[in-house]
Amino acid sequence: MKRFLGVVLMFWVGHSWAQPLPEVPASDVQAFVAQAQRGGRVAMREGVYRLDRPLILNNPVELVGTGSKKTVLASKAEGQLIRFNSTGKSSATGIAFEHQGTAQAYVIYIQAGDVTLNDVAVSGAMRDEANRQGGSGIIVWNNAKLTLNKSVVFKNQLEGVAALAQSQVVINDSDISENQGSGLSLYDDSTGQVNNTLFELNQASGLEVLLRSKLSLENSDVQQNGEFGLFVADTAVATLKMNTIQQNTYSGILARDQAQVNLENNDILSNKESGVFYVGSATGAVRSNLVEKNTINGIAVSEKARIQVINNMVRSNAEFGIYAEKEALLVAQQNTIESSGYSGILARDSVQAILERNLLQSNGEYGIFFVGNAGGRVQGNECKQNKRVDLYLEKTSKPTVGENACKVERQP
């Protein structure tokens, strides 16, 4: 991903203008409000438009500023800075939406309609935690749709963007960073489609996908977030292709409960726990990814989770390349697993592990290690230069071992 918006975010953080923007006179602000509420196309000039109350838009409107560094709509009012209520199509282009002060507020509240935001900057939402109000930079409700293009959403006290009910969110070429909650949260039956977007330095996770929501994430960077890169729970579904998930404080990706997470052609690197972790009854397919240099395991599966791990490069993870425990089901085929700190693959407890046609090399202990009552099938694997035995079976373990190019040792 080419993070062209990094310079934009650096400009906005701290909000120190090289030359202060002019204040738009109060009479002109009032005229702007009246025109915006009538609907239609509304041109905004360079400067700061200061509102003393939320701007409620009940008609389709097209707000056109001179650029998100030149036209600012600002307010200290409680509730929201701007609300889109019309069931039609509305848009805003080239505007910074900035809530100021300490009153609880959302910045942009999309109650209804199809709203497109181009070249906007959204910041300053404040949360009233006691009453569970405010705090999201952009919140989308009901059956509304948000399309966010080439924009920056930063320094909000809860999420950058939140989608609820049956709303839809489409995000392209944007930067959603440094929010105190997650970058993007999907709730209820909402859907999100995200492409070429940066989620960085959010204090919670980069993205959260909850309840029955669905996410498609492609060509994006999710990095250095305070919790997980991606957190998926309940019965939510997430599909990730061609992203970089790196240097997050917990695991790069966590799937729990009955979530389904499918991963293809991603780089999952240097996260401070595991690269990918499936737990509970989560399911998913992990195909053709690079999973490298994570602080615990490359890929982990626990409890009753069930995953397929196919054609991945899993290397240089600090503990195990693939770690399976409890009653999990692991199918691992055609992977290269190398240079793990401990074993390439560990199957323990009552895990069922189907291991076929994998290459396990240069791991710090065993290539494959079966512990406890773990079972399954081991067939067609190749092992090279593992520091201890290539395939070691504790005496209580019970996998079926076919033909493998691995030295096998069973505990006496």
C-alpha positions in Angstrom: 0.0 0.0 0.0 1.2 3.5 -0.8 0.5 5.6 2.2 0.2 8.9 0.5 -1.9 10.3 3.3 0.8 10.1 5.9 1.9 13.7 5.2 -1.7 14.8 5.5 -2.1 13.3 8.9 1.2 14.8 10.1 -0.2 18.1 9.0 -3.3 17.7 11.0 -1.9 16.3 14.2 -1.3 19.3 16.5 -3.4 21.5 14.2 -0.8 24.2 14.0 -1.3 26.3 10.9 1.6 27.9 9.1 -0.7 30.8 8.4 -4.0 30.9 10.4 -7.1 30.6 8.3 -9.5 33.6 8.3 -12.6 33.5 10.3 -15.8 33.5 8.2 -18.1 36.3 9.6 -21.0 35.2 11.6 -23.5 36.6 9.1 -22.0 34.5 6.3 -22.0 31.4 8.5 -25.7 31.9 9.2 -26.3 32.3 5.4 -24.3 29.1 4.8 -26.4 27.2 7.4 -29.7 28.4 5.9 -28.5 27.4 2.4 -27.2 24.0 3.5 -30.5 23.2 5.3 -32.4 24.0 2.1 -30.2 21.5 0.2 -28.6 21.5 -3.2 -25.0 22.6 -4.0 -23.4 24.8 -1.4 -20.0 26.3 -2.1 -17.8 27.2 0.9 -14.8 29.5 0.8 -11.5 29.3 2.5 -11.7 29.9 6.2 -13.2 28.7 9.5 -17.0 28.4 9.7 -17.8 28.4 13.5 -21.2 26.9 14.4 -22.9 27.5 17.7 -25.2 24.5 17.3 -25.3 21.2 15.4 -26.0 21.5 11.7 -29.0 19.2 10.9 -29.5 18.5 7.2 -32.9 17.1 6.3 -32.5 17.6 2.5 -30.0 16.2 0.1 -27.0 18.5 0.0 -23.6 18.9 -1.7 -21.1 20.8 0.4 -18.0 21.9 -1.6 -15.1 23.4 0.2 -11.7 24.5 -1.1 -9.8 21.6 0.4 -9.6 19.9 3.8 -6.6 22.1 4.8 -8.4 25.4 3.8 -12.1 25.1 4.6 -13.0 24.2 8.2 -16.4 23.6 9.8 -16.0 23.8 13.6 -18.2 23.7 16.6 -18.1 23.2 20.4 -21.8 22.2 20.5 -23.0 19.0 22.2 -24.4 16.1 20.3 -22.8 16.3 16.8 -21.1 18.8 14.5 -23.2 17.8 11.5 -26.1 15.3 10.9 -27.2 13.9 7.6 -30.9 13.0 7.9 -32.0 13.0 4.2 -32.9 9.7 2.6 -31.4 10.9 -0.7 -27.8 11.3 -1.8 -25.5 13.9 -0.1 -21.8 14.7 -0.2 -19.1 16.8 1.2 -15.8 17.5 -0.5 -12.7 19.4 0.6 -13.7 20.3 4.2 -12.2 19.7 7.6 -14.9 18.8 10.2 -13.6 19.6 13.7 -15.3 19.3 17.0 -13.7 21.5 19.6 -14.0 21.6 23.4 -15.1 19.0 25.9 -18.9 18.5 25.3 -19.8 15.0 24.2 -20.3 14.8 20.5 -20.0 12.8 17.3 -18.4 14.8 14.5 -20.4 13.4 11.5 -23.6 11.6 12.3 -25.2 9.8 9.3 -28.7 8.9 10.3 -30.0 8.2 6.8 -29.2 8.4 3.1 -26.2 7.8 0.9 -23.4 10.1 1.9 -20.1 10.4 0.1 -17.2 12.2 1.7 -14.2 13.2 -0.4 -11.0 14.8 0.9 -12.3 15.5 4.4 -10.6 15.5 7.7 -12.6 14.5 10.8 -11.4 15.0 14.4 -12.2 15.9 17.9 -15.2 13.7 18.8 -15.7 13.5 22.6 -17.1 10.6 24.6 -19.5 10.8 27.6 -18.9 7.3 28.9 -21.4 7.5 31.8 -24.2 8.1 29.3 -22.6 6.1 26.4 -22.9 9.0 24.0 -20.6 10.6 21.5 -16.9 9.9 20.8 -17.0 8.5 17.2 -15.5 10.6 14.4 -18.1 9.3 12.0 -21.1 7.2 13.0 -23.4 5.5 10.5 -26.9 4.3 11.5 -30.0 2.4 10.2 -29.7 1.6 6.4 -27.5 4.6 5.7 -24.4 4.3 3.5 -21.1 6.1 3.9 -18.5 6.3 1.1 -15.2 7.8 2.4 -12.5 8.6 -0.1 -9.0 10.1 0.3 -9.8 11.3 3.8 -8.3 11.5 7.3 -10.1 10.5 10.5 -8.0 11.0 13.6 -7.8 11.9 17.3 -11.4 11.0 18.2 -12.1 9.9 21.7 -13.8 6.6 20.6 -13.7 5.0 17.1 -12.7 6.8 14.0 -15.6 5.3 12.1 -18.5 3.3 13.6 -21.2 1.4 11.6 -24.4 0.1 13.3 -27.7 -1.5 12.5 -27.8 -2.4 8.7 -25.6 0.4 7.6 -22.8 0.2 4.9 -19.3 1.7 4.9 -17.0 1.9 1.9 -13.6 3.4 2.6 -10.9 4.0 0.0 -7.5 5.6 0.0 -7.8 7.0 3.6 -6.0 7.3 6.8 -7.8 6.3 10.1 -5.3 6.8 12.8 -4.6 7.9 16.4 -8.2 7.4 17.6 -8.6 6.5 21.3 -10.8 3.6 20.4 -10.5 1.5 17.3 -10.0 2.8 13.8 -13.1 1.2 12.4 -15.8 -0.7 14.4 -18.6 -2.7 12.7 -21.6 -3.7 14.8 -25.0 -5.4 14.4 -25.6 -6.3 10.7 -23.4 -3.6 9.2 -21.0 -4.2 6.4 -17.6 -2.7 5.6 -15.5 -2.7 2.4 -12.1 -1.1 2.8 -9.3 -0.7 0.3 -5.9 1.0 0.4 -6.4 2.5 3.8 -4.0 3.0 6.8 -5.0 2.1 10.3 -2.2 3.1 12.6 -1.7 4.0 16.3 -5.3 3.6 17.3 -5.3 3.0 21.1 -7.7 0.0 20.8 -7.6 -2.3 17.7 -7.1 -1.2 14.1 -10.4 -2.7 13.2 -13.2 -4.4 15.2 -15.8 -6.6 13.5 -18.6 -7.7 16.0 -22.0 -9.3 16.3 -23.2 -10.3 12.7 -21.2 -7.7 10.8 -19.1 -8.4 7.7 -15.8 -6.9 6.6 -13.8 -7.0 3.4 -10.3 -5.5 3.8 -7.8 -5.3 0.9 -4.5 -3.6 0.1 -4.4 -1.9 3.5 -1.8 -1.3 6.3 -2.8 -2.1 9.9 0.0 -1.3 12.2 1.2 -0.2 15.6 -2.3 -0.3 17.1 -2.7 -0.5 20.9 -4.5 -3.9 21.0 -5.0 -6.1 17.9 -4.6 -5.3 14.3 -8.0 -6.9 13.6 -10.4 -8.2 16.3 -13.3 -10.4 15.1 -15.9 -11.8 17.5 -19.4 -13.2 17.9 -20.6 -14.5 14.4 -18.9 -11.8 12.4 -17.1 -12.6 9.1 -13.9 -11.0 7.8 -12.1 -11.5 4.6 -8.6 -10.1 4.2 -6.5 -10.0 1.0 -3.1 -8.4 0.3 -2.8 -6.4 3.5 0.1 -5.8 5.8 -0.7 -6.4 9.5 2.3 -5.6 11.6 3.7 -4.4 14.9 0.4 -4.4 16.8 0.6 -4.7 20.6 -1.3 -8.0 20.9 -1.8 -10.5 18.0 -2.0 -9.2 14.5 -5.4 -10.9 14.0 -7.7 -12.4 16.7 -10.8 -14.5 15.7 -13.0 -15.7 18.7 -16.4 -17.0 19.5 -18.0 -18.2 16.2 -16.3 -15.7 14.0 -15.1 -16.7 10.5 -11.9 -15.1 9.3 -10.3 -15.9 5.9 -6.8 -14.7 5.0 -5.1 -14.7 1.6 -1.9 -13.1 0.4 -1.3 -11.0 3.5 1.9 -10.1 5.3 1.5 -10.6 9.0 4.7 -9.4 10.6 6.3 -8.6 14.0 3.2 -8.5 16.1 3.9 -8.6 19.8 1.9 -11.7 20.5 0.9 -14.2 17.7 0.5 -13.3 14.1 -2.9 -15.0 13.9 -4.9 -16.5 16.7 -8.2 -18.4 16.4 -10.0 -19.3 19.7 -13.4 -20.4 20.9 -15.3 -21.9 17.9 -13.8 -19.6 15.3 -13.2 -20.9 11.8 -11.2 -19.8 8.8 -8.8 -20.5 6.0 -5.3 -19.1 6.0 -3.9 -19.3 2.5 -0.7 -18.0 0.8 0.3 -15.5 3.6 3.7 -14.5 4.9 3.6 -14.9 8.7 7.0 -13.8 10.1 8.8 -12.6 13.2 5.9 -12.5 15.6 6.8 -12.5 19.3 4.9 -15.6 20.3 3.6 -18.0 17.6 3.1 -17.5 13.9 -0.4 -19.1 13.7 -2.2 -20.3 16.8 -5.5 -22.3 17.2 -7.1 -23.1 20.6 -10.3 -24.4 22.2 -12.7 -25.7 19.5 -11.6 -23.5 16.7 -11.1 -25.1 13.3 -8.8 -23.8 10.6 -7.1 -24.7 7.3 -3.6 -23.4 6.8 -2.5 -23.9 3.2 0.6 -22.7 1.2 1.9 -20.2 3.7 5.4 -19.1 4.5 5.7 -19.2 8.3 9.2 -18.3 9.5 11.2 -16.8 12.3 8.4 -16.7 14.8 9.8 -16.6 18.4 8.1 -19.7 19.7 6.2 -22.0 17.4 5.4 -21.7 13.7 2.0 -23.2 14.2 0.6 -23.9 17.7 -2.5 -26.0 18.2 -4.0 -26.8 21.6 -7.1 -28.1 23.5 -9.8 -29.5 21.2 -8.9 -27.5 18.1 -8.8 -29.0 14.5 -5.8 -28.0 12.4 -5.4 -28.8 8.7 -2.0 -27.7 7.5 -1.0 -28.4 3.9 1.9 -27.3 1.7 3.3 -24.8 4.1 6.9 -23.9 4.6 7.6 -23.5 8.3 11.1 -22.5 9.2 13.4 -20.9 11.7 10.9 -21.1 14.6 12.4 -20.5 18.1 10.9 -23.8 19.3 9.2 -26.4 17.0 7.7 -25.8 13.6 4.4 -27.3 14.5 3.2 -28.2 18.0 0.0 -30.3 18.5 -1.0 -30.8 22.1 -3.9 -31.8 24.4 -6.8 -33.3 22.3 -6.0 -31.5 19.1 -6.7 -33.2 15.8 -3.9 -32.2 13.3 -3.9 -33.2 9.7 -0.4 -32.3 8.4 0.3 -33.0 4.8 3.1 -32.0 2.3 4.7 -29.3 4.6 8.3 -28.4 4.6 9.7 -28.0 8.1 13.3 -26.7 8.3 15.8 -25.1 10.6 13.4 -24.9 13.6 14.9 -24.5 17.0 13.6 -27.8 18.5 11.5 -30.3 16.6 10.0 -30.0 13.1 6.7 -31.5 14.3 5.9 -32.2 18.0 2.8 -34.2 19.2 2.1 -33.9 22.9 -0.6 -35.3 25.2 -3.5 -37.0 23.5 -3.1 -35.1 20.2 -4.0 -37.1 17.1 -4.5 -36.8 13.4 -2.5 -37.7 10.4 1.0 -36.9 9.3 1.7 -37.7 5.6 4.1 -36.5 2.9 6.0 -33.9 4.9 9.7 -33.1 4.5 12.0 -32.1 7.3 15.5 -30.5 7.1 18.0 -29.3 9.6 15.7 -29.1 12.7 17.9 -29.0 15.8 16.3 -31.9 17.5 14.3 -34.8 16.0 12.2 -33.9 12.9 9.0 -35.6 14.1 8.7 -36.4 17.8 5.7 -38.2 19.3 5.0 -38.4 23.0 3.9 -41.9 24.0 0.3 -40.8 24.7 -0.1 -39.0 21.4 -1.9 -40.9 18.6 -1.5 -39.5 15.1 -1.4 -41.8 12.1 2.1 -41.4 10.6 2.4 -42.2 6.9 5.4 -41.8 4.7 7.4 -38.6 5.4 10.9 -37.4 4.7 11.4 -36.8 8.4 13.3 -38.7 11.1 10.7 -40.0 13.5 11.1 -40.7 17.2 8.5 -41.9 19.6 8.9 -41.5 23.4 9.6 -44.8 25.0 
